[in-house]
Amino acid sequence: MPLDLPRFGVRLSQALEPRRSLELAAAAEANGFASLWFAENPFHRGIVPVAGACAAMTERISIGLGIVNFYQHHPTLIAAEFAALDELAGGRVRLGIGSGIGQRVLRLGYKWRPLPSLEDAVAIIRPLLRGEAVNHRGIVFSAEGVSLGFRPPRPDAPIYVASMGDRSLALCGRIADGLIVSNMCPPRYTERAVGIVQQSAADARRKPLDIVQYLPCVVRQDRDEAWRLAKRAVGGMLATFWPTGGDDWPALRDTIVECSGIAKPEVVAVLARLRRGEVADTVLDDRFIAAFAIAGTAEECLAQAALYRRAGVAELVLTFAGSQPEADMAQFAAVLAQSDDAGGTRCGCDCVGRALAAQAGRAPAGDRA
């Protein structure tokens, strides 16, 4: 029976120097990946300049802004920048928004209100993208008599939202067109989140949302090497973004930990060891990789990706960790292409023609000048 797989995209980190992002964007397109996504967190490189540069130097791959937070970019600015970027890319850009990381937003002097701010942002952005004037007085954001000075190219452009808590997921189902599931969310959590979002959409008589998830990935012929590198990637995210397990431990984190199959005391102990500077290779066991990454040979990574498809993910966006992302992309796409060509997978990407053409040093017939 063939594997039922999601589409595959590539996520580029803010930590990358912009010219390096251009190199990886070219590699992602050459290997047939469906999308290229950029996530923006406060106090690091902005993503709009590099997303624009990647849009200008690519032809086919979709460009995802996921996410832009509306505390640093007012919703009117998000609409204007997205529409201009979509013009540049010929309609290939997808817009993802969210309320950002609460602790960092508070350092900007704002009161972090994730739910009302999200409602306000969508209420402002959507009509602006339709070319309409907006009169919205919200709880967090307002826009009075505002319209864009140009006509956006896609009045029906979908809006993706990053949501995690139950109330936020339900709101996403009522007002958004897609859900972005963040890194560090195991398949069982994703399945639960997708269920909440899609039920909310159905209750509101809206069509099902498109589901995108971010995930670290390491592809190596040596499985042990792949898992060792994956442990470093997961350990870095745990130490940077997860709370210590004391009073700053939110209920949402309990849900994620429960869905990981790892007991909370074990996770708290791991966090303490990582923050003491212990090496992730020795601190994390294989359960953390099974829950929060895909790693191994390309064939093993595809089998692990199928778990996310079964959880409801339509597009799995991979961060290729380690020192050789171009080689990892090529190996992943080549094995996917061979399997798909033999009838072993069902995938929405153009990885088959692209990967085989990249190996042969030619463009697929449909892309020749």
ZAMARGU-4260 file (C-alpha; in steps of 0.2 Angstrom, whole numbers, plus 5000, padded with zeros to 4 digits):
<rodrens>
0) 5000/5000/5000 | 5008/5017/4995 | 5012/5030/5008 | 5000/5044/5009 | 5012/5059/5011
5) 5009/5078/5014 | 5017/5091/5002 | 5034/5095/5008 | 5042/5113/5010 | 5058/5120/5017
10) 5059/5132/5032 | 5073/5145/5032 | 5078/5152/5049 | 5081/5170/5054 | 5098/5164/5060
15) 5103/5162/5042 | 5113/5176/5033 | 5102/5183/5019 | 5113/5177/5005 | 5114/5160/5012
20) 5095/5160/5012 | 5095/5163/4993 | 5107/5148/4991 | 5095/5137/5000 | 5080/5144/4991
25) 5088/5139/4975 | 5091/5122/4981 | 5074/5120/4987 | 5066/5125/4971 | 5079/5114/4961
30) 5074/5099/4971 | 5055/5101/4968 | 5049/5106/4986 | 5032/5114/4986 | 5036/5129/4997
35) 5048/5140/5006 | 5043/5147/5023 | 5050/5161/5034 | 5046/5163/5052 | 5049/5179/5061
40) 5052/5181/5080 | 5056/5198/5088 | 5073/5204/5089 | 5081/5195/5075 | 5082/5197/5056
45) 5066/5203/5048 | 5059/5191/5035 | 5051/5202/5022 | 5068/5208/5014 | 5074/5190/5012
50) 5057/5183/5007 | 5056/5197/4993 | 5074/5192/4987 | 5069/5174/4986 | 5053/5178/4977
55) 5063/5188/4964 | 5075/5174/4960 | 5063/5159/4960 | 5049/5155/4948 | 5039/5141/4954
60) 5040/5138/4973 | 5028/5146/4984 | 5034/5159/4997 | 5027/5158/5015 | 5027/5171/5028
65) 5024/5161/5043 | 5022/5170/5054 | 5023/5189/5054 | 5017/5195/5071 | 5005/5210/5071
70) 5013/5218/5087 | 5028/5222/5077 | 5019/5224/5060 | 5002/5233/5062 | 4989/5224/5052
75) 4988/5238/5039 | 5007/5236/5036 | 5005/5217/5035 | 4992/5219/5021 | 5002/5232/5011
80) 5018/5222/5012 | 5010/5205/5008 | 5001/5212/4993 | 5017/5220/4986 | 5027/5204/4989
85) 5013/5194/4981 | 5014/5206/4966 | 5033/5203/4965 | 5030/5184/4966 | 5016/5183/4953
90) 5004/5176/4966 | 5015/5163/4974 | 5015/5171/4992 | 5006/5164/5007 | 5002/5174/5022
95) 5004/5168/5040 | 5000/5178/5055 | 5001/5176/5074 | 5002/5185/5090 | 5021/5180/5092
100) 5030/5175/5108 | 5021/5183/5123 | 5036/5186/5134 | 5045/5195/5119 | 5030/5205/5115
105) 5028/5211/5133 | 5046/5218/5132 | 5040/5229/5118 | 5028/5238/5130 | 5012/5230/5124
110) 4999/5220/5134 | 4999/5203/5125 | 4981/5199/5120 | 4983/5184/5108 | 4964/5181/5105
115) 4957/5199/5102 | 4973/5204/5093 | 4971/5190/5081 | 4952/5194/5078 | 4957/5212/5075
120) 4971/5208/5063 | 4960/5197/5052 | 4946/5209/5052 | 4958/5223/5046 | 4969/5212/5034
125) 4956/5203/5024 | 4946/5218/5017 | 4962/5227/5013 | 4967/5212/5002 | 4950/5213/4994
130) 4954/5231/4989 | 4941/5238/5001 | 4941/5252/5014 | 4942/5247/5032 | 4933/5254/5047
135) 4937/5243/5062 | 4938/5249/5080 | 4945/5234/5089 | 4951/5229/5106 | 4969/5229/5101
140) 4971/5236/5084 | 4960/5248/5074 | 4960/5255/5056 | 4948/5270/5052 | 4944/5274/5034
145) 4960/5265/5028 | 4962/5257/5011 | 4978/5253/5001 | 4984/5264/4988 | 4985/5250/4975
150) 4975/5235/4970 | 4981/5219/4978 | 4983/5205/4965 | 4973/5192/4974 | 4957/5197/4983
155) 4954/5180/4989 | 4972/5177/4996 | 4971/5164/5010 | 4976/5169/5028 | 4985/5156/5038
160) 4986/5158/5057 | 4998/5150/5070 | 4988/5144/5085 | 4991/5132/5099 | 4979/5133/5113
165) 4961/5126/5112 | 4952/5143/5111 | 4965/5150/5099 | 4963/5134/5088 | 4944/5136/5088
170) 4945/5155/5083 | 4957/5150/5069 | 4944/5138/5063 | 4931/5152/5063 | 4941/5165/5054
175) 4956/5158/5045 | 4960/5148/5030 | 4974/5138/5036 | 4983/5133/5052 | 5002/5133/5055
180) 5007/5121/5068 | 5024/5126/5076 | 5039/5116/5079 | 5040/5105/5094 | 5022/5098/5092
185) 5021/5079/5091 | 5009/5070/5080 | 4996/5066/5093 | 4995/5085/5098 | 4994/5089/5079
190) 4979/5077/5077 | 4971/5085/5092 | 4974/5102/5086 | 4968/5098/5068 | 4952/5091/5076
195) 4948/5106/5085 | 4951/5118/5070 | 4941/5108/5058 | 4926/5105/5069 | 4926/5124/5073
200) 4926/5127/5054 | 4912/5115/5051 | 4902/5122/5065 | 4904/5139/5056 | 4899/5132/5039
205) 4917/5135/5032 | 4927/5124/5022 | 4941/5114/5030 | 4957/5123/5033 | 4974/5119/5025
210) 4986/5112/5038 | 5004/5117/5038 | 5017/5110/5051 | 5035/5115/5054 | 5047/5101/5059
215) 5066/5098/5060 | 5073/5085/5049 | 5090/5076/5047 | 5094/5065/5032 | 5109/5054/5033
220) 5113/5036/5027 | 5120/5033/5045 | 5105/5033/5056 | 5115/5036/5072 | 5123/5051/5065
225) 5105/5058/5059 | 5098/5055/5076 | 5113/5063/5085 | 5111/5079/5074 | 5092/5079/5077
230) 5095/5078/5096 | 5105/5094/5095 | 5092/5103/5085 | 5078/5098/5097 | 5089/5102/5112
235) 5092/5119/5106 | 5074/5123/5103 | 5069/5115/5120 | 5082/5126/5129 | 5077/5142/5120
240) 5058/5141/5119 | 5052/5130/5133 | 5049/5136/5151 | 5058/5128/5165 | 5044/5118/5172
245) 5040/5129/5187 | 5027/5143/5189 | 5030/5148/5170 | 5024/5131/5164 | 5008/5134/5154
250) 4993/5122/5153 | 4996/5121/5134 | 5014/5114/5138 | 5006/5100/5148 | 4995/5095/5133
255) 5010/5094/5122 | 5020/5084/5134 | 5006/5072/5137 | 5004/5070/5118 | 5023/5066/5117
260) 5022/5051/5128 | 5036/5058/5139 | 5032/5060/5157 | 5033/5079/5163 | 5046/5076/5177
265) 5057/5068/5163 | 5055/5083/5152 | 5058/5095/5167 | 5074/5086/5171 | 5080/5087/5153
270) 5077/5106/5152 | 5087/5108/5168 | 5101/5098/5161 | 5101/5107/5145 | 5101/5124/5154
275) 5116/5119/5164 | 5125/5117/5147 | 5125/5098/5146 | 5126/5091/5128 | 5109/5086/5120
280) 5117/5071/5112 | 5118/5063/5130 | 5103/5072/5138 | 5090/5067/5126 | 5084/5049/5122
285) 5076/5043/5106 | 5059/5047/5112 | 5062/5066/5110 | 5067/5063/5092 | 5052/5052/5088
290) 5041/5066/5096 | 5048/5082/5089 | 5058/5078/5073 | 5061/5066/5059 | 5078/5059/5056
295) 5087/5044/5048 | 5089/5038/5030 | 5077/5047/5018 | 5066/5032/5017 | 5064/5032/5036
300) 5061/5051/5036 | 5047/5048/5023 | 5039/5034/5034 | 5040/5046/5049 | 5032/5060/5038
305) 5017/5049/5035 | 5013/5050/5053 | 5010/5068/5051 | 4999/5066/5036 | 4988/5054/5046
310) 4987/5067/5059 | 4979/5079/5046 | 4994/5089/5040 | 4993/5094/5022 | 5010/5102/5021
315) 5026/5097/5031 | 5039/5111/5031 | 5056/5104/5035 | 5071/5113/5043 | 5085/5103/5037
320) 5097/5103/5052 | 5115/5101/5051 | 5129/5107/5040 | 5124/5100/5023 | 5106/5106/5020
325) 5108/5106/5001 | 5114/5088/5001 | 5100/5083/5013 | 5087/5091/5002 | 5093/5082/4987
330) 5094/5065/4995 | 5077/5067/5003 | 5069/5073/4986 | 5078/5060/4976 | 5071/5045/4987
335) 5054/5053/4987 | 5055/5054/4968 | 5060/5036/4966 | 5047/5030/4977 | 5033/5041/4969
340) 5039/5036/4952 | 5037/5017/4957 | 5020/5021/4964 | 5026/5020/4982 | 5019/5037/4988
345) 5006/5049/4984 | 5013/5067/4986 | 5007/5084/4981 | 5025/5090/4977 | 5034/5091/4960
350) 5048/5082/4968 | 5048/5068/4955 | 5052/5078/4940 | 5062/5091/4949 | 5073/5079/4959
355) 5077/5068/4944 | 5080/5083/4933 | 5092/5090/4946 | 5102/5074/4946 | 5102/5074/4927
360) 5107/5092/4926 | 5092/5097/4916 | 5076/5106/4918 | 5059/5097/4917 | 5050/5098/4901
365) 5037/5110/4908 | 5050/5122/4914 | 5061/5124/4898 | 5062/5141/4890
</rodrens>
